[in-house]
Amino acid sequence: MKFDEQATDKAILTEIGARLEQLRLNRNLIRTDLAEQAGISRNTIERAESGDSIQSINLIRLCRALGILGRFETVFPQPVVSPVAQLKLQGKSRRRASKKRAGSKNTWTWGDSE
């Protein structure tokens, strides 16, 4: 199954569970061993693999124990700061040129000679 906007929540959870189970089996781990490595219960792993909802913290622990936590970068990439936001962060904002005040020494008017 490919994850897309049309898939139901349950279908996505079921697919995630099946993929987690396959990753566990590819590493020749039984649920009890993985549970110990992840610091979660065997029942939590069983629920995750069957497509039931689990707490986010348990999913993170499970992914860490399976060595796939780095893949979160693909799903949650570091936001790119826009050039305008970068300027604001650097304290360099663009300012409009200000008008010279009347009566100041450096006031230029039409007809003045150099």
C-alpha positions as CSV (number, residue, x, y, z in Angstrom):
1,M,0.0,0.0,0.0
2,K,1.2,3.5,-0.8
3,F,0.4,6.2,1.8
4,D,-1.8,8.9,0.3
5,E,-4.5,11.3,1.3
6,Q,-7.3,8.9,0.3
7,A,-6.3,6.1,2.7
8,T,-8.2,5.8,5.9
9,D,-6.6,6.2,9.3
10,K,-7.1,2.5,10.0
11,A,-5.6,1.5,6.7
12,I,-2.5,3.6,7.4
13,L,-2.1,2.3,10.9
14,T,-2.5,-1.3,9.6
15,E,0.2,-0.7,7.0
16,I,2.6,0.9,9.5
17,G,2.0,-2.1,11.8
18,A,2.8,-4.5,9.0
19,R,6.0,-2.7,8.1
20,L,7.1,-2.5,11.7
21,E,6.5,-6.2,12.0
22,Q,8.5,-6.9,8.9
23,L,11.4,-4.8,10.1
24,R,11.4,-6.7,13.4
25,L,11.4,-10.0,11.6
26,N,14.1,-8.9,9.3
27,R,16.3,-8.3,12.3
28,N,15.4,-11.8,13.7
29,L,13.8,-10.2,16.8
30,I,10.9,-11.6,18.8
31,R,8.5,-9.1,20.3
32,T,9.8,-9.7,23.9
33,D,13.4,-8.8,22.9
34,L,12.3,-5.8,20.9
35,A,10.1,-4.7,23.8
36,E,13.1,-4.9,26.2
37,Q,15.3,-2.9,23.8
38,A,12.7,-0.3,23.3
39,G,11.7,0.0,26.9
40,I,8.0,-0.7,26.2
41,S,5.7,-3.6,26.8
42,R,5.4,-6.6,24.5
43,N,1.6,-5.8,24.3
44,T,2.4,-2.4,23.0
45,I,4.4,-3.9,20.1
46,E,1.7,-6.4,19.5
47,R,-0.9,-3.5,19.3
48,A,1.4,-1.5,17.0
49,E,1.9,-4.4,14.6
50,S,-1.8,-5.2,14.5
51,G,-2.6,-1.6,13.5
52,D,-4.0,-0.4,16.7
53,S,-3.2,3.2,17.8
54,I,-0.3,3.6,20.3
55,Q,1.2,6.6,22.0
56,S,3.6,8.7,20.0
57,I,6.4,8.2,22.6
58,N,6.1,4.4,22.2
59,L,6.3,4.7,18.4
60,I,9.5,6.8,18.8
61,R,11.0,4.2,21.2
62,L,10.0,1.4,18.9
63,C,11.6,3.1,15.8
64,R,14.7,3.9,17.8
65,A,15.1,0.2,18.8
66,L,14.6,-0.8,15.2
67,G,17.2,1.7,14.0
68,I,14.8,3.7,11.8
69,L,14.4,6.8,13.9
70,G,16.5,8.7,11.3
71,R,13.9,8.2,8.7
72,F,11.7,10.7,10.5
73,E,13.8,13.3,8.7
74,T,12.1,12.3,5.5
75,V,8.6,12.8,7.0
76,F,9.5,15.8,9.2
77,P,12.3,17.7,7.3
78,Q,13.9,20.7,9.0
79,P,11.9,23.8,7.9
80,V,13.7,26.1,5.5
81,V,13.8,29.7,6.6
82,S,12.7,32.2,3.9
83,P,15.2,34.9,2.8
84,V,12.9,37.6,4.4
85,A,12.8,35.7,7.7
86,Q,16.6,35.3,7.6
87,L,17.0,39.1,7.2
88,K,14.7,39.6,10.2
89,L,16.6,37.1,12.2
90,Q,19.9,38.9,11.4
91,G,18.4,42.2,12.3
92,K,18.9,43.6,8.9
93,S,15.6,45.0,7.8
94,R,15.2,47.2,4.7
95,R,14.4,50.8,5.5
96,R,13.0,53.4,3.2
97,A,15.2,56.4,2.5
98,S,14.1,59.3,4.7
99,K,13.4,62.8,3.4
100,K,15.8,65.6,4.4
101,R,14.2,68.1,6.7
102,A,13.7,71.6,5.4
103,G,16.4,74.0,6.7
104,S,19.1,71.4,7.0
105,K,22.6,72.3,5.8
106,N,22.6,69.7,3.0
107,T,19.3,70.5,1.4
108,W,19.5,70.6,-2.4
109,T,16.9,72.5,-4.5
110,W,16.4,73.0,-8.2
111,G,18.7,75.7,-9.6
112,D,21.4,75.4,-7.0
113,S,24.9,75.3,-8.4
114,E,27.5,72.9,-7.3
